[in-house]
Structure formats: C-alpha cells, structure tokens
Amino acid sequence: MSAASRPPQDRPDLERLVASMCRNQPLRAAPASLHARIMSAVERREALPAWRRPFRQWPLALRFSFGVLVAAAVALAAALPVEPWWVPLDWIRSLVAGATFAGALGHLVVASTLQAIPAPCLYALAAGAAAMYAVLAGLAFLTHRTLEYPS
C-alpha cells in the first residue's frame, strides 16, 4: 500500500507537517481601530445599570434582595385565598359560557367538515401547507442572508 493511499490516521507525519506549516505562518496585525472599538464596547457595557446586565453580574446585595422579594411574592401568592376576588363577577361567567358555546360550535363545524372531505384531499392540503411553509422558511432564510451579509 503506497503512502498516498493510506488513510490519514496511518500517517503521523501529516500531523507534524500541518502543525509546522501553521507555526510558520506570519502573524496578522489587528486593525488599528480594533482596540478603540473594543474599549468603547466595554465602556458601554460597564455604563449599563445593574438591572440591565445579566443576573450573574448584579451586585451581591441586589441579587440577595431580589431573591428575598421573589420569595415574599411566592409566599404572598400561596397565602391568597383559593377563590380570587374576580370569580363572583357575573360577566366572567357569561363570557366563559359564550366561549364554551363558540368552541362547541366550532368543533361541530370542523368535525362535520372533516367528515365530508375525503382523506386524500386532506393529505394533499397538509402537503401543500407544508410545502408553502418550506418555501416561506426558505425565503426568510434567503432574505436574512442577503440583508445580513451583502456580497
């Protein structure tokens, strides 16, 4: 078996060759404006108030007081009565009854329509919807790539 036909894992000299080629590459200089851009980004991030930073970067006292506040809110929610104050209102009951009726009517219409449409037509509709979704997703991806990375 010749050296060229052997798989790469059988050629340890290939790794040494690639490593030496990488080491011999000249260092590339960073743009002159890079330092200024990095420092301005760091200063903008440091200027943010604590509540706009990630939680792990909040001061310890603020994290502790937030934990106490959340625990108090949970304890208050657990201490509330089971029946909230708004349940006795009659308009909510009528709204729920109307929504229940609309749901039952919609179920009846959809169920009777689905029984009247043959199964192959439903499969074709589902396949068409999936195809339209795929086209829309592709167009969104293409638009994003075009606007994000102009060539």
Backbone as a chain_set.jsonl record, in Angstrom:
{"seq": "MSAASRPPQDRPDLERLVASMCRNQPLRAAPASLHARIMSAVERREALPAWRRPFRQWPLALRFSFGVLVAAAVALAAALPVEPWWVPLDWIRSLVAGATFAGALGHLVVASTLQAIPAPCLYALAAGAAAMYAVLAGLAFLTHRTLEYPS", "coords": {"N": [[0.858, -1.183, 0.0], [0.666, 2.147, -0.917], [2.004, 5.298, 0.311], [0.342, 7.434, -0.239], [-2.143, 6.276, -0.529], [-2.811, 5.386, 1.937], [-4.929, 5.714, 4.841], [-5.523, 8.865, 6.585], [-5.11, 8.584, 9.381], [-3.099, 6.751, 9.558], [-0.855, 8.088, 8.887], [1.32, 9.623, 10.627], [3.14, 11.597, 10.11], [1.838, 13.501, 8.638], [0.367, 15.048, 10.438], [2.428, 16.329, 11.818], [3.507, 17.793, 9.699], [1.397, 19.543, 9.0], [1.154, 20.949, 11.414], [3.659, 22.2, 11.574], [3.524, 23.84, 9.308], [1.455, 25.544, 10.06], [2.601, 26.804, 12.274], [4.6, 28.257, 11.02], [3.332, 30.296, 9.725], [2.918, 33.787, 9.106], [2.252, 36.246, 11.656], [-0.809, 37.964, 11.858], [-1.634, 41.357, 11.767], [-3.756, 43.236, 13.885], [-6.544, 45.371, 13.035], [-6.109, 48.935, 13.215], [-8.148, 50.328, 14.435], [-9.364, 48.519, 16.085], [-8.76, 48.217, 18.861], [-9.807, 50.59, 19.94], [-12.527, 50.266, 19.315], [-13.162, 47.989, 20.826], [-12.664, 48.885, 23.437], [-14.561, 50.948, 23.627], [-16.904, 49.454, 23.463], [-16.697, 47.934, 25.807], [-16.799, 49.981, 27.706], [-19.384, 50.97, 27.227], [-20.861, 48.74, 28.032], [-20.164, 48.591, 30.722], [-21.317, 50.924, 31.601], [-23.976, 50.412, 31.748], [-26.958, 50.19, 33.757], [-27.314, 48.177, 36.754], [-29.55, 46.476, 36.68], [-29.924, 46.012, 33.998], [-27.935, 44.41, 33.204], [-26.596, 41.015, 32.869], [-27.933, 38.608, 35.227], [-26.012, 37.312, 36.807], [-24.037, 39.204, 36.979], [-24.965, 41.145, 38.616], [-24.715, 43.186, 41.575], [-23.939, 41.64, 44.74], [-25.597, 42.287, 46.929], [-27.867, 43.283, 45.638], [-28.705, 41.011, 44.217], [-29.334, 39.349, 46.378], [-31.401, 40.81, 47.638], [-33.28, 40.756, 45.581], [-33.832, 38.011, 45.507], [-35.036, 37.717, 48.04], [-37.289, 39.334, 47.648], [-38.622, 37.919, 45.594], [-39.121, 35.514, 46.938], [-40.868, 36.49, 48.908], [-43.002, 37.304, 47.287], [-43.828, 34.836, 46.276], [-44.62, 33.584, 48.67], [-46.72, 35.288, 49.39], [-48.466, 34.833, 47.25], [-49.069, 32.167, 47.732], [-50.443, 32.429, 50.1], [-52.812, 33.647, 49.444], [-56.411, 33.531, 49.142], [-58.178, 30.63, 47.868], [-60.261, 31.069, 46.048], [-60.29, 33.635, 43.9], [-60.9, 37.252, 43.927], [-62.265, 38.022, 41.644], [-63.899, 36.025, 40.636], [-66.67, 35.872, 41.472], [-67.94, 37.714, 39.802], [-70.479, 38.276, 37.476], [-70.309, 38.737, 34.712], [-68.019, 37.488, 33.867], [-68.658, 34.81, 34.075], [-70.65, 34.624, 32.097], [-69.106, 35.253, 29.886], [-67.337, 33.087, 29.82], [-69.209, 31.059, 29.363], [-70.129, 31.807, 26.817], [-67.745, 31.53, 25.353], [-67.372, 28.791, 25.643], [-69.621, 27.846, 24.268], [-69.021, 28.839, 21.692], [-66.711, 27.398, 21.174], [-67.721, 24.762, 21.169], [-69.481, 24.93, 19.006], [-67.673, 25.535, 16.948], [-66.162, 23.169, 17.008], [-68.12, 21.342, 16.196], [-68.646, 22.263, 13.568], [-66.105, 21.967, 12.354], [-65.659, 19.217, 12.725], [-67.794, 18.072, 11.252], [-67.162, 19.064, 8.734], [-64.672, 17.911, 8.242], [-65.421, 15.259, 8.085], [-66.836, 15.29, 5.736], [-64.978, 15.814, 3.768], [-62.868, 14.01, 1.627], [-60.241, 11.743, 2.606], [-57.797, 11.682, 1.0], [-57.812, 14.278, -0.057], [-57.483, 15.813, 2.239], [-54.89, 15.006, 2.949], [-53.515, 16.013, 0.753], [-53.967, 18.751, 1.13], [-52.594, 19.11, 3.543], [-49.982, 18.461, 2.704], [-49.598, 20.486, 0.818], [-49.718, 22.735, 2.501], [-47.45, 22.241, 4.064], [-45.494, 22.434, 2.08], [-45.772, 25.126, 1.322], [-45.026, 26.312, 3.732], [-42.349, 25.495, 3.844], [-41.322, 26.848, 1.611], [-41.757, 29.495, 2.429], [-40.106, 29.559, 4.72], [-37.636, 29.137, 3.48], [-37.472, 31.446, 1.865], [-37.404, 33.393, 3.873], [-34.974, 32.728, 5.116], [-33.212, 33.157, 2.974], [-33.625, 35.893, 2.518], [-32.75, 36.933, 4.952], [-30.025, 36.183, 4.887], [-29.223, 37.614, 2.646], [-29.643, 40.297, 3.383], [-28.154, 40.467, 5.722], [-25.491, 39.671, 5.155], [-24.247, 41.169, 2.752], [-23.094, 40.659, -0.575]], "CA": [[0.0, 0.0, 0.0], [1.502, 3.34, -1.017], [1.777, 6.289, 1.37], [-0.773, 8.303, -0.607], [-3.416, 5.57, -0.421], [-3.107, 5.078, 3.332], [-5.802, 6.698, 5.497], [-4.763, 9.891, 7.327], [-4.717, 8.186, 10.729], [-1.877, 5.955, 9.461], [0.251, 8.955, 8.5], [1.59, 10.586, 11.702], [3.936, 12.711, 9.603], [0.917, 14.52, 8.137], [0.059, 15.946, 11.545], [3.61, 17.167, 12.054], [3.642, 18.702, 8.57], [0.376, 20.593, 9.121], [1.499, 21.765, 12.578], [4.805, 23.076, 11.256], [3.059, 24.859, 8.368], [0.674, 26.524, 10.816], [3.518, 27.588, 13.099], [5.417, 29.118, 10.174], [2.531, 31.373, 9.135], [3.197, 35.076, 9.764], [1.176, 36.776, 12.48], [-1.56, 39.036, 11.203], [-1.835, 42.518, 12.635], [-5.152, 43.648, 14.056], [-6.773, 46.735, 12.532], [-5.757, 49.984, 14.18], [-9.335, 50.788, 15.155], [-9.935, 47.429, 16.882], [-8.629, 48.498, 20.29], [-10.758, 51.645, 20.294], [-13.882, 49.713, 19.266], [-13.336, 47.085, 21.966], [-12.736, 49.673, 24.667], [-15.849, 51.65, 23.681], [-17.936, 48.462, 23.774], [-16.569, 47.605, 27.226], [-17.289, 51.133, 28.472], [-20.853, 50.988, 27.118], [-21.398, 47.654, 28.858], [-19.965, 48.954, 32.125], [-22.183, 52.052, 31.934], [-25.355, 49.958, 31.92], [-27.364, 49.987, 35.154], [-27.183, 46.778, 37.18], [-30.709, 45.671, 36.32], [-29.881, 45.716, 32.569], [-26.848, 43.451, 32.991], [-27.0, 39.654, 33.236], [-28.171, 38.443, 36.656], [-24.774, 36.928, 37.488], [-23.183, 40.384, 37.135], [-25.566, 42.071, 39.573], [-24.047, 43.19, 42.882], [-24.429, 40.582, 45.62], [-26.716, 42.797, 47.732], [-29.037, 43.376, 44.768], [-29.178, 39.637, 43.974], [-29.947, 38.845, 47.61], [-32.693, 41.477, 47.854], [-34.19, 40.236, 44.562], [-34.256, 36.694, 45.979], [-35.98, 37.922, 49.146], [-38.515, 39.859, 47.05], [-39.295, 36.819, 44.892], [-39.637, 34.598, 47.96], [-42.037, 37.131, 49.521], [-44.1, 37.25, 46.317], [-44.325, 33.453, 46.25], [-45.331, 33.357, 49.927], [-47.973, 36.031, 49.313], [-49.35, 34.121, 46.322], [-49.518, 30.937, 48.385], [-51.333, 32.777, 51.206], [-54.076, 34.176, 48.942], [-57.489, 32.546, 49.166], [-58.275, 29.807, 46.664], [-61.173, 31.715, 45.117], [-59.916, 35.044, 43.773], [-61.977, 38.217, 44.074], [-62.994, 38.308, 40.407], [-64.754, 34.91, 40.218], [-68.098, 36.107, 41.62], [-68.497, 38.63, 38.821], [-71.349, 37.548, 36.551], [-69.93, 38.885, 33.317], [-66.995, 36.492, 33.548], [-69.354, 33.541, 33.851], [-71.292, 34.661, 30.782], [-68.034, 35.214, 28.895], [-66.885, 31.695, 29.75], [-70.266, 30.286, 28.716], [-70.093, 32.144, 25.397], [-66.561, 30.911, 24.765], [-67.639, 27.355, 25.584], [-70.557, 27.633, 23.168], [-68.308, 29.066, 20.437], [-65.813, 26.258, 20.982], [-68.514, 23.591, 20.792], [-69.969, 25.163, 17.654], [-66.522, 25.374, 16.059], [-65.85, 21.741, 16.947], [-69.155, 20.708, 15.378], [-68.435, 22.64, 12.167], [-64.868, 21.356, 11.874], [-65.822, 17.761, 12.666], [-68.657, 17.712, 10.132], [-66.45, 19.375, 7.501], [-63.628, 16.907, 8.041], [-66.053, 14.007, 7.674], [-67.336, 15.435, 4.383], [-63.849, 15.902, 2.839], [-62.163, 12.732, 1.535], [-58.919, 11.719, 3.233], [-56.7, 12.113, 0.118], [-57.822, 15.74, -0.165], [-56.878, 16.341, 3.466], [-53.453, 14.782, 2.848], [-52.992, 16.968, -0.228], [-53.957, 20.061, 1.779], [-51.494, 19.123, 4.516], [-48.727, 18.509, 1.953], [-49.49, 21.831, 0.259], [-49.385, 23.654, 3.591], [-46.046, 22.002, 4.42], [-44.664, 22.986, 1.002], [-45.795, 26.588, 1.434], [-44.223, 26.656, 4.899], [-40.944, 25.321, 3.471], [-40.965, 27.952, 0.716], [-41.689, 30.699, 3.248], [-38.894, 29.481, 5.537], [-36.507, 29.344, 2.585], [-37.42, 32.868, 1.504], [-36.963, 34.139, 5.056], [-33.545, 32.467, 5.274], [-32.51, 33.83, 1.888], [-33.701, 37.331, 2.772], [-31.865, 37.223, 6.088], [-28.644, 36.085, 4.429], [-28.959, 38.694, 1.708], [-29.585, 41.57, 4.09], [-27.142, 40.411, 6.782], [-24.17, 39.518, 4.58], [-24.293, 41.505, 1.325], [-21.878, 40.248, -1.285]], "C": [[0.893, 1.231, 0.0], [1.13, 4.342, 0.081], [0.589, 7.179, 1.053], [-2.112, 7.612, -0.427], [-3.757, 5.197, 1.008], [-4.034, 6.118, 3.926], [-4.986, 7.683, 6.328], [-4.327, 9.443, 8.707], [-3.458, 7.32, 10.716], [-0.67, 6.795, 9.093], [0.523, 9.97, 9.606], [2.422, 11.772, 11.215], [3.056, 13.826, 9.041], [0.591, 15.535, 9.226], [1.226, 16.874, 11.829], [3.783, 18.198, 10.94], [2.652, 19.859, 8.679], [0.705, 21.515, 10.297], [2.661, 22.696, 12.27], [4.4, 24.165, 10.269], [2.269, 25.947, 9.094], [1.578, 27.407, 11.665], [4.319, 28.585, 12.262], [4.639, 30.243, 9.517], [2.845, 32.684, 9.848], [1.978, 35.526, 10.574], [0.5, 37.917, 11.74], [-1.796, 40.147, 12.212], [-3.316, 42.859, 12.696], [-5.327, 45.046, 13.474], [-6.505, 47.766, 13.621], [-6.962, 50.417, 15.005], [-9.914, 49.722, 16.083], [-9.889, 47.731, 18.373], [-9.653, 49.54, 20.73], [-12.194, 51.109, 20.296], [-14.146, 48.796, 20.45], [-13.489, 47.88, 23.251], [-14.064, 50.431, 24.753], [-16.985, 50.68, 23.982], [-17.897, 48.082, 25.252], [-17.099, 48.748, 28.083], [-18.806, 51.247, 28.409], [-21.464, 49.919, 27.998], [-21.268, 47.975, 30.337], [-20.897, 50.086, 32.551], [-23.636, 51.633, 32.127], [-25.711, 49.875, 33.402], [-27.373, 48.49, 35.478], [-28.351, 45.921, 36.705], [-30.752, 45.341, 34.83], [-28.75, 44.757, 32.227], [-27.362, 42.046, 33.266], [-27.055, 39.495, 34.759], [-26.887, 38.111, 37.411], [-23.829, 38.103, 37.687], [-23.791, 41.424, 38.069], [-24.725, 42.075, 40.841], [-24.713, 42.176, 43.813], [-25.63, 41.052, 46.44], [-27.992, 42.874, 46.894], [-29.599, 41.987, 44.448], [-29.886, 39.083, 45.198], [-31.315, 39.484, 47.83], [-33.713, 41.021, 46.808], [-34.705, 38.858, 44.969], [-35.266, 36.793, 47.112], [-37.319, 38.419, 48.606], [-39.301, 38.761, 46.33], [-39.879, 35.833, 45.904], [-40.868, 35.189, 48.646], [-43.23, 37.097, 48.574], [-44.684, 35.847, 46.234], [-45.105, 33.147, 47.516], [-46.676, 34.075, 49.929], [-48.955, 35.327, 48.382], [-49.884, 32.837, 46.948], [-50.517, 31.245, 49.502], [-52.676, 33.322, 50.733], [-55.164, 33.115, 49.01], [-57.585, 31.823, 47.823], [-59.168, 30.465, 45.626], [-60.822, 33.192, 45.034], [-61.129, 35.964, 43.799], [-62.797, 38.383, 42.807], [-63.945, 37.193, 39.986], [-66.242, 35.205, 40.412], [-68.706, 37.044, 40.579], [-69.252, 37.856, 37.741], [-70.89, 37.649, 35.099], [-68.839, 37.905, 32.915], [-67.65, 35.145, 33.284], [-70.019, 33.519, 32.481], [-70.257, 34.636, 29.668], [-67.511, 33.795, 28.724], [-67.933, 30.827, 29.065], [-70.304, 30.56, 27.217], [-68.903, 31.516, 24.699], [-66.744, 29.402, 24.65], [-68.581, 27.029, 24.435], [-69.856, 27.797, 21.82], [-67.352, 27.91, 20.143], [-66.561, 25.015, 20.548], [-69.039, 23.736, 19.37], [-68.841, 24.998, 16.634], [-66.128, 23.918, 15.905], [-66.852, 21.008, 16.067], [-68.945, 21.002, 13.9], [-67.199, 21.953, 11.607], [-65.033, 19.851, 11.74], [-66.699, 17.356, 11.488], [-67.978, 18.009, 8.8], [-65.39, 18.329, 7.212], [-64.217, 15.565, 7.626], [-66.509, 14.088, 6.226], [-66.206, 15.467, 3.357], [-63.144, 14.555, 2.802], [-60.74, 12.853, 2.09], [-57.806, 12.121, 2.269], [-56.656, 13.632, -0.068], [-57.2, 16.382, 1.075], [-55.365, 16.166, 3.445], [-52.82, 15.763, 1.866], [-52.945, 18.373, 0.36], [-52.804, 20.166, 2.777], [-50.148, 19.207, 3.804], [-48.524, 19.894, 1.336], [-49.121, 22.857, 1.323], [-47.924, 23.489, 4.001], [-45.12, 22.579, 3.353], [-44.628, 24.509, 1.075], [-44.972, 27.053, 2.631], [-42.741, 26.554, 4.57], [-40.483, 26.453, 2.557], [-40.828, 29.242, 1.519], [-40.432, 30.705, 4.117], [-37.659, 29.698, 4.678], [-36.359, 30.793, 2.173], [-36.947, 33.72, 2.679], [-35.465, 33.963, 5.266], [-32.747, 33.216, 4.217], [-32.507, 35.342, 2.09], [-32.769, 37.73, 3.906], [-30.409, 37.204, 5.649], [-28.289, 37.237, 3.497], [-28.804, 40.03, 2.419], [-28.468, 41.61, 5.116], [-25.731, 40.425, 6.201], [-24.202, 39.887, 3.098], [-22.983, 41.135, 0.65], [-21.333, 41.357, -2.159]], "O": [[1.788, 1.342, 0.838], [0.07, 4.238, 0.697], [-0.104, 7.636, 1.963], [-3.12, 8.279, -0.197], [-4.867, 4.739, 1.279], [-3.949, 7.292, 3.565], [-3.868, 7.366, 6.735], [-3.275, 9.873, 9.179], [-2.81, 7.166, 11.751], [0.438, 6.266, 8.994], [0.005, 11.085, 9.539], [2.41, 12.834, 11.838], [3.487, 14.977, 8.977], [0.543, 16.737, 8.968], [1.035, 18.069, 12.055], [4.16, 19.341, 11.201], [3.018, 21.016, 8.475], [0.551, 22.731, 10.189], [2.644, 23.861, 12.668], [4.876, 25.296, 10.372], [2.4, 27.13, 8.78], [1.355, 28.613, 11.77], [4.678, 29.653, 12.757], [5.227, 31.067, 8.817], [3.022, 32.695, 11.066], [0.835, 35.229, 10.225], [1.153, 38.729, 11.084], [-2.119, 39.892, 13.372], [-4.032, 42.783, 11.698], [-4.373, 45.821, 13.423], [-6.661, 47.483, 14.809], [-6.808, 50.828, 16.155], [-10.872, 50.001, 16.804], [-10.878, 47.522, 19.076], [-10.291, 49.388, 21.772], [-12.986, 51.456, 21.173], [-15.237, 48.82, 21.019], [-14.359, 47.575, 24.068], [-14.636, 50.547, 25.837], [-17.933, 51.039, 24.681], [-18.943, 47.926, 25.88], [-17.779, 48.508, 29.082], [-19.449, 51.579, 29.404], [-22.482, 50.16, 28.646], [-22.165, 47.666, 31.122], [-21.233, 50.2, 33.729], [-24.444, 52.42, 32.619], [-24.86, 49.526, 34.221], [-27.434, 47.65, 34.58], [-28.158, 44.754, 36.363], [-31.532, 44.481, 34.421], [-28.622, 44.337, 31.078], [-28.444, 41.885, 33.832], [-26.319, 40.161, 35.487], [-26.693, 38.576, 38.534], [-22.902, 38.009, 38.491], [-23.192, 42.476, 38.291], [-24.085, 41.072, 41.157], [-25.905, 41.893, 43.686], [-26.582, 40.294, 46.627], [-29.077, 42.566, 47.386], [-30.815, 41.799, 44.412], [-30.918, 38.423, 45.077], [-32.278, 38.796, 48.167], [-34.898, 40.911, 47.121], [-35.888, 38.566, 44.795], [-36.241, 36.041, 47.147], [-38.372, 37.97, 49.058], [-40.524, 38.694, 46.455], [-41.007, 35.37, 45.74], [-41.817, 34.461, 48.937], [-44.358, 36.882, 49.016], [-45.9, 35.685, 46.134], [-46.156, 32.51, 47.448], [-47.666, 33.531, 50.417], [-50.143, 35.233, 48.689], [-51.034, 32.465, 46.714], [-51.358, 30.403, 49.818], [-53.598, 33.449, 51.539], [-54.868, 31.922, 48.942], [-57.141, 32.325, 46.791], [-58.859, 30.422, 44.435], [-61.033, 33.93, 45.997], [-62.265, 35.498, 43.702], [-63.935, 38.846, 42.882], [-64.732, 37.389, 39.06], [-67.032, 34.806, 39.556], [-69.931, 37.137, 40.506], [-68.729, 36.903, 37.165], [-71.081, 36.703, 34.335], [-68.742, 37.53, 31.746], [-67.246, 34.421, 32.374], [-69.961, 32.51, 31.779], [-70.505, 34.057, 28.611], [-67.27, 33.353, 27.6], [-67.587, 29.951, 28.271], [-70.492, 29.635, 26.428], [-69.029, 31.021, 23.579], [-66.317, 28.799, 23.665], [-68.372, 26.055, 23.711], [-70.066, 26.997, 20.909], [-67.206, 27.496, 18.993], [-66.105, 24.289, 19.665], [-69.043, 22.768, 18.61], [-69.034, 24.39, 15.581], [-65.798, 23.473, 14.806], [-66.469, 20.145, 15.278], [-69.052, 20.102, 13.066], [-67.239, 21.413, 10.501], [-64.595, 19.267, 10.749], [-66.382, 16.392, 10.792], [-68.192, 17.283, 7.829], [-65.226, 17.906, 6.068], [-63.579, 14.812, 6.891], [-66.568, 13.064, 5.545], [-66.443, 15.177, 2.185], [-62.844, 14.002, 3.86], [-60.125, 13.918, 2.046], [-56.914, 12.86, 2.685], [-55.577, 14.205, -0.22], [-56.478, 17.374, 0.972], [-54.63, 17.058, 3.868], [-51.73, 16.281, 2.109], [-51.99, 19.112, 0.118], [-52.122, 21.188, 2.843], [-49.262, 19.94, 4.245], [-47.409, 20.415, 1.33], [-48.306, 23.746, 1.077], [-47.235, 24.477, 4.258], [-44.078, 23.149, 3.678], [-43.569, 25.115, 0.909], [-44.294, 28.077, 2.555], [-41.957, 27.418, 4.963], [-39.373, 26.961, 2.713], [-39.881, 30.001, 1.311], [-39.766, 31.733, 4.239], [-36.726, 30.378, 5.105], [-35.246, 31.319, 2.133], [-36.176, 34.661, 2.495], [-34.76, 34.929, 5.56], [-31.729, 33.837, 4.523], [-31.491, 35.998, 1.856], [-32.081, 38.747, 3.825], [-29.642, 38.103, 5.994], [-27.182, 37.772, 3.556], [-27.915, 40.811, 2.08], [-27.89, 42.669, 5.359], [-24.863, 41.129, 6.717], [-24.186, 38.99, 2.254], [-21.906, 41.279, 1.227], [-20.314, 41.174, -2.825]]}, "num_chains": 1, "name": "protein.A"}
